[in-house]
Amino acid sequence: MNMIQRIGSWLRQLFNPKNTVVVPEPPTPIIDNGVYITGDQAKAIIVATLGKRLASRSYVHPFDKIYYCPSKEYVEHLLAIDETDKLTYIAEKGDCDNFAAQLWAVFGRDAWRDGEKRASHCAGPVFGRLPHPHAMNWVITDDLKLRLIEPQTDAWKEWGDKFSIWLMAA
């Protein structure tokens, strides 16, 4: 055995003394105990939550008859694996409405999970004074709460008292 072979053998024993194979643990599955609601229920939750924040000419558009409301933990999982928040902001080209559209698409793609189409997530873009003209995303989670997400940072936001909503789509 030459010197290089002996050093290689010694290094293998040093770094893997029992010749064991290290297998990483699989990720913990995300439990999603989501619930299904109707489009009318979704609109009622939105109107009840936002009330006077809905501008006099605002529109709430649930396009489907049935929606899926994922758990908050599952939404956080989607936000963690999605990379919308890593995109570069470019005024008038890649700005708030583009970020909101990208995150809405994430919810849309997830509804096809496991190759099977489920009901659309009860989520979509929201446009309005938030508190300045802006676009973000909303989602109704399994606890039937209407939540707001800033797609540029993945942060949960509160519905401010000075917000004025112009348009919501689902």
Summary of the structure (lengths in Angstrom):
residues: 170
radius of gyration: 23.1
end to end distance: 70.2
largest distance: 86.2
contacts: 441
relative contact order: 0.19
helix: 35%
strand: 29%
